[in-house]
């Protein structure tokens, strides 16, 4: 969970990245360790929608302002208001708002990279787990410490953490509130890569350049095949994969890619 301090200002920054036809969306509540509150969540959703609608944007990077935190969780004052109301419906609505955002991120047809430095806790980890890639600096810290406040994760943490690292280790982290370092997170496959803090941006840029060489249409179809298939039985998921395969094969990018392979040249994907 995030610290209690609130602050005024632009909660989310939206900037064009220098490489990979990408944008960076920055959680901009540095004094509050980029804690999630309602204004930030609304602006984050709007920024993601802008990136999705812009055909020039091939990928999205989400990060936190400053060097101390990607996001330290939900704003405790806002969650406390739900507790003081003694109305579980209000708390449930807040939880569902975060879950709707993270589910939207998984449905969004463009790759999303979490650039993680410092604390990545509670709602921050829930946000990162909804991204397609997680690249972390070696000084990052991960955890779902909600139990220490007498509550549980509400933004998908109980489900995505279990799916990513397995029930045994997830249950231990969830029930003890334990925080782990970047190297252990890498061993648990919670993150894709861990690099020195000075190399974090270079590592993100390298991944963006890799993705830039792929068909944006294919990446979107592939993302849907994986994320939707996870919620199906194996047979249903295989059938869905066949549907996605059919959609991918008839694109112009597929024809270009296969012609390029036969002609022994690099493909020029146009997203069509």
Buried (B, 14 or more C-beta within 10 A) or exposed (E): BBBEEBEEEEBBBBEEBEBBBBBBBBBBBBBBBBBBBEBBBBBBBEBBEEBBEEEEBBBBBBBBBBEBBBBBBBBBBBBEEBBEEEEEEBBEEBBEBBBEBBBBBBEBEBBBBBBBBBBBBBBBBBBBBBBBBBBBBBBBBBBBBBBBBEBEBBBBBBBBBBEBBEEEBBEEBBEEBBBBBBEBBBBBEBBBBBBEBEBBBEBBBBBBEEBBEBBBBBBBBBBBBBBBBEEEEEEEBEEBBEEBEEBBEEBEBBEBBEEBEEEEEEBEBEBE
